[in-house]
């Protein structure tokens, strides 16, 4: 640092402690950045990069953002996964000797943002810590700092389970030990797009004793301590809103791996990564932000406990029955603000008077809410109503103290009600009377001087003044006023009496503003004591909101209440909850499904676009809806409580990891068959299509047989390999079903009806025709298909043999038994050159041989 100015040396000393963050260094009305920070920030924020004199050094790269508009720039960096260290002056410049002392007062990271404009209103914003223990277990601790919620989960079944668990949660930042292997760190960043932070101190901090009192496993306590230590170090302020950590016992919930959550599009779509078109989009009929966040949590963790599910369903039924009261309930809920995040802002110290007015207005709705809930005839709703406690004392504090329409700033006055504080009322009266005296003075001077344009004004530099235009100066009696300021077209004056009143008014206003600020801080501290009751109130209101939302969507979309059995899944007239909404005017074709002790695997065939994938997805979504306590889209439903759902529906190359479509397909299939139990649901779509025909068919059959013989999970398996339909004859618990399609005037008509039995053909060329492939190409394909089906050696136009027979025009005649079909087929098989065939060629050749065998 030799050769740098003292201020720059101070910057470099502070920056050395925040190497992984942009240092916003306060200089006057700007936050300045220097060196590499400046270069990178200028690029990311698209602001001008300049230079600063480096003394004896070369010019230093520099950029800056205005202090008053810094929030938007900080948000931009945080959204991109960066961290920002806010460095402020911490001493009065007038009292400073040398360089003004500066310190980092807060480190803003993707997982610790508190400002509303940096948070998605209806989404949680989790920061998590990951801890590894010698016994091979991992512990993940989650915290949403904006609401103070803390959860912790023990994972004993390996690293892959950690990745799947983290993928299913909206985690933006991960706090880890610096000793976590680099390969695992890279996997977290690549697969989860997550910001990594480091905290090696995971010893128990006594400051967090109450927060960890409910945890009886030291591993959980250490994981929470790692997270709390990091939060305390970065935020450097009160965290009174942090709630006691709750253990999430993962075996109490239906498990969805990262593949299944993505494939089923529970909270966002695969292509657009948006809410529209997801199950959440359909189900979210909540009217509060905190209710919407709770719904997402329930979708992430469907229940396994039948009693808890039935409790939710009872409440939904109660809300459904009394629809008039439910409508009134929804209107009341609309007037309740985000109590969870208001509590967080109160504890954090960045709440303003308008926030507290929102809190007051929300609390004012609670008596009405309780009265509405009392009209429902349901025990579960009555229990919710009893838990809904009205914090009357808190409401009284806010109602007595705060003005109804305060400004955003808490340093400009006008936030405290008249009559709340005697001294404040005195200051206000002096200010009001003084201003009245000023108004009267203006009228008096106009009358006595005869100058109608004379005015009494005020500015912050010169205070109060009497202004007379130059054209009227000759009308002023000599020495009537003292000159204060000369303007281009006017002169400004003052009188001893006006100066005296100015001092009284300004002193009253200054003391009034300072007193209001002090009073507001006292009120905020009083409100802090009520944070636990606000948070509990928010929890109950959120539950009410989600459950009334279930009732609303169930009534609108004609859902029905499911029942649960031990080993029988029966759905009558089932529908896909999302597809039927997207189709709008078109009529969705419902279908039945039955899986029980006699039928554990359904093998579904049918052409592309016929609805096989939709049929499979709607089964999984129906199960999930039932296990979160919502009605389901069908006429009748008897469901099983599944412990896990595995789906392999749709695939794409994973170019980042260097994995082909087929490799992705095999990894997902392996994950399912490795982790599934007899209580799981497996949905596999077109397994084996990414490799050669024989390889794919062999793998598909082996997977079906493995599930049937060794797992016993309820399974739906779709395929284009019609040869697999013969498995119904050898596997006792497998049944063929197909999606109907009919040919009409050369075109295929998809009926979207699922019937028993196998499909008679694939209609592949018809689908190609629907995709508008060139007509000559379609005609050629039909000719080739006819040739194959009729086992012709030459094409009708004698244009030559099929390309995949080109090398086999001179077939070897069998040495014996030439007239036996089996011998001919064996000879054909021996002469096929598989290495030079495409999967389609192989499939066509196999089809030809099968047709020959049937003759």
Protein Blocks (a to p, Z undefined) as FASTA:
>chain_A
ZZiafklmmmmmmmmmmmmbccdddehjbccdehjllmmmmmmnopacddddehjaccdd
dddddfklmmmmmmmmmmnopacdddddfbdfklpghjaddddfbdcdfklcfbfklpcf
kbccddddddddfkopacdddddfknopacddddfebjklmmmmmmmpccfbdcddfklc
fklmmmmmmmnopaddddfblcdcfklmmmmmmpcbfklmmmmmmmmmmmmmmnopafkl
bccdddddfklpccddfklmmmnommbcfklopabhpaklmmmmcfbfklmmmmmmmmmm
ccfblklmmmmmmmmmmmmmmmmlmmmmmmmmmmpccfklmmmmmmnopacfklmmmmmm
mmmmmmmmmmmmmmpccfklmmmmmmmccdfklmmmmmmmpcfbdcfblklgjibcghka
mklmmmmmmmmmmmmmmmmmmmmmmmmnopakbccdddfklopaddddfklmmmpcghkb
ccfbdcfkbccdddfklmmmmmmmmmmmmmmmmmmmmmmmmmmmmmmmmmmmmmmmmmmm
mmmmmmmmmmmmmmmnopacddddfklccdehiacfklmmmnmmaccddddddddfklmb
dcdeddehilmmmmmmmmmmmmmmmmnopacddfbdcddddfbdcddehiaddfknopaf
klmmmmmmmmmmmmpcfkbccddehihjlmcfklmmmmmmmmmmmmmmmnopacddddfb
lklmmmmmmmmkbccdddddddeehiacdehiacedjdfbeolmmmmmmnopafklmmmm
mmmmmmmmnopabdfklnapcfklmmmmpccddfbhklpmklmmmmmmmmpcfklpcfkl
mmmmmmmmmmmmmZZ
